[in-house]
Amino acid sequence: LRAEYRSKDLRSVMSRRSSGICATYLSRWYPCLQSLTLAKAITVMIRDASSLEDLEDVISDWGSSFDHINVSAAFSKAAKLAGSRPASAQVLVLGLTRLWAAVQSNAGTWELANVLWASSKLRCRDKQLWGTTLEAFLQQRKTATCQELSNVAYALAVMANSNRGSVP
């Protein structure tokens, strides 16, 4: 993870969200973060994480500021970084599950489908996560795109296959 993400100055600037916009001082640290909202800046950091450890650092430093989009993006990034080693991300998944519970009520079908897809790739068996996320997705299903429906169907199939025919 880039050193500027760990900078004390960056944290102090981004934590002062007087107008919801990152201060122009950030241009010195990371030009593309200039004038982004905190949520978008966090999404950039999640996107740029190149290992599970980098992602853990972002979550540790910024998790209290995550919104539903950030948590969804972090779940997806964790699934991609863990690849064929989902057990390597289990501690990270526990933290993301707690963050998701706090922000899920604001999620749309894209975020809900994303979390279900990533949870299946990570072999997450948290019954509350699956139950509440799937229920919320089904309530919003009329607005779901074909891709979102496909991601949820895939997630259910993967979990059923790896969990003796049942989904948590």
C-alpha positions as CSV (number, residue, x, y, z in Angstrom):
1,L,0.0,0.0,0.0
2,R,1.3,3.4,-0.9
3,A,3.0,5.2,2.0
4,E,0.8,8.2,1.5
5,Y,-2.2,6.2,2.7
6,R,-0.5,5.6,6.0
7,S,0.5,9.2,6.4
8,K,-0.7,10.8,9.6
9,D,-1.2,14.1,7.7
10,L,-3.5,12.3,5.1
11,R,-5.6,10.8,7.9
12,S,-6.0,14.1,9.7
13,V,-6.9,15.9,6.4
14,M,-9.4,13.3,5.4
15,S,-10.9,13.0,8.8
16,R,-11.7,16.8,8.7
17,R,-14.7,16.5,6.4
18,S,-16.1,20.0,6.8
19,S,-17.7,20.0,3.3
20,G,-17.4,16.3,2.6
21,I,-14.6,17.0,0.1
22,C,-11.0,16.1,0.6
23,A,-8.8,19.1,1.1
24,T,-6.7,20.4,-1.8
25,Y,-3.7,19.5,0.4
26,L,-4.3,15.9,-0.7
27,S,-3.0,16.8,-4.2
28,R,0.5,16.7,-2.7
29,W,-0.1,13.1,-1.5
30,Y,-2.2,11.6,-4.3
31,P,-3.3,13.8,-7.1
32,C,-6.3,11.7,-8.2
33,L,-7.8,12.0,-4.7
34,Q,-8.0,15.8,-5.0
35,S,-11.6,17.0,-4.7
36,L,-13.0,13.5,-4.2
37,T,-15.5,12.8,-1.4
38,L,-14.1,10.7,1.4
39,A,-16.2,7.7,0.3
40,K,-14.7,7.9,-3.2
41,A,-11.2,8.3,-1.9
42,I,-11.7,5.2,0.2
43,T,-12.9,3.3,-2.8
44,V,-9.7,4.3,-4.7
45,M,-7.7,3.0,-1.8
46,I,-9.6,-0.3,-1.8
47,R,-9.2,-0.6,-5.6
48,D,-5.4,0.0,-5.3
49,A,-4.9,-2.6,-2.6
50,S,-2.5,-5.2,-4.0
51,S,-2.7,-7.8,-1.2
52,L,-5.0,-8.9,1.6
53,E,-2.6,-7.1,4.0
54,D,-3.0,-3.8,2.1
55,L,-6.8,-4.2,2.2
56,E,-6.7,-5.0,5.9
57,D,-4.7,-1.7,6.4
58,V,-7.4,0.3,4.5
59,I,-10.1,-1.3,6.6
60,S,-8.2,-0.8,9.8
61,D,-7.5,2.9,9.0
62,W,-10.8,3.8,7.4
63,G,-13.4,1.2,8.3
64,S,-15.3,3.5,10.6
65,S,-15.9,5.8,7.6
66,F,-17.0,3.1,5.2
67,D,-20.4,3.3,3.5
68,H,-22.3,0.5,1.8
69,I,-20.4,1.0,-1.5
70,N,-17.0,0.8,0.3
71,V,-17.9,-2.4,2.2
72,S,-19.3,-4.0,-1.0
73,A,-16.1,-3.0,-2.9
74,A,-13.9,-4.4,0.0
75,F,-15.8,-7.7,-0.1
76,S,-15.2,-8.0,-3.9
77,K,-11.6,-7.0,-3.6
78,A,-11.0,-9.5,-0.8
79,A,-12.6,-12.3,-3.0
80,K,-10.3,-11.4,-5.9
81,L,-7.2,-11.1,-3.7
82,A,-7.9,-14.4,-1.9
83,G,-8.4,-16.2,-5.2
84,S,-8.3,-19.9,-4.6
85,R,-7.3,-19.5,-1.0
86,P,-10.5,-18.2,0.7
87,A,-9.3,-19.3,4.1
88,S,-6.6,-16.7,4.0
89,A,-9.2,-14.0,4.2
90,Q,-11.4,-15.3,7.0
91,V,-10.3,-12.7,9.6
92,L,-10.8,-10.0,7.1
93,V,-14.3,-11.4,6.2
94,L,-15.3,-11.3,9.9
95,G,-14.5,-7.6,10.0
96,L,-16.3,-6.9,6.8
97,T,-19.3,-8.8,8.0
98,R,-19.6,-6.5,11.0
99,L,-19.2,-3.4,8.8
100,W,-21.8,-4.7,6.4
101,A,-24.4,-5.2,9.1
102,A,-24.1,-1.5,10.0
103,V,-24.5,-0.2,6.4
104,Q,-26.6,-2.8,4.6
105,S,-29.8,-0.9,4.9
106,N,-28.6,1.7,2.4
107,A,-27.5,-0.8,-0.2
108,G,-29.0,-1.2,-3.6
109,T,-29.2,-4.3,-5.7
110,W,-25.6,-3.9,-7.1
111,E,-24.1,-3.8,-3.6
112,L,-26.2,-6.6,-2.3
113,A,-25.4,-8.9,-5.3
114,N,-21.7,-7.9,-5.0
115,V,-21.6,-8.9,-1.3
116,L,-23.4,-12.2,-2.0
117,W,-21.0,-13.0,-4.9
118,A,-17.9,-12.2,-2.9
119,S,-19.2,-14.1,0.2
120,S,-19.6,-17.2,-1.9
121,K,-16.1,-16.9,-3.3
122,L,-14.8,-16.4,0.2
123,R,-16.8,-19.3,1.6
124,C,-18.4,-17.0,4.2
125,R,-21.0,-19.0,6.1
126,D,-22.4,-16.2,8.3
127,K,-26.1,-17.0,8.5
128,Q,-27.1,-13.4,9.4
129,L,-25.1,-12.0,6.4
130,W,-26.7,-14.4,4.0
131,G,-30.2,-14.1,5.4
132,T,-30.4,-10.3,5.6
133,T,-28.6,-9.7,2.4
134,L,-30.6,-12.2,0.4
135,E,-33.8,-10.9,1.9
136,A,-32.9,-7.3,1.0
137,F,-32.0,-8.3,-2.5
138,L,-35.3,-10.2,-3.0
139,Q,-37.2,-7.1,-1.8
140,Q,-35.5,-5.0,-4.5
141,R,-35.4,-7.7,-7.2
142,K,-37.7,-5.8,-9.6
143,T,-35.0,-3.2,-10.0
144,A,-32.1,-5.7,-10.4
145,T,-30.2,-6.0,-13.6
146,C,-29.5,-9.3,-15.4
147,Q,-25.9,-9.2,-14.2
148,E,-27.0,-8.7,-10.5
149,L,-29.5,-11.6,-10.8
150,S,-26.8,-13.8,-12.4
151,N,-24.3,-12.9,-9.6
152,V,-26.8,-13.9,-6.9
153,A,-27.7,-17.1,-8.7
154,Y,-24.0,-17.9,-9.0
155,A,-23.4,-17.1,-5.3
156,L,-26.3,-19.4,-4.2
157,A,-25.0,-22.2,-6.4
158,V,-21.4,-21.9,-5.2
159,M,-22.5,-21.9,-1.5
160,A,-25.0,-24.8,-2.0
161,N,-22.3,-26.8,-3.7
162,S,-19.7,-26.2,-1.0
163,N,-22.1,-26.5,1.9
164,R,-23.7,-29.9,1.2
165,G,-26.7,-28.5,-0.7
166,S,-27.7,-25.7,1.6
167,V,-27.1,-22.0,1.8
168,P,-26.4,-20.5,5.3
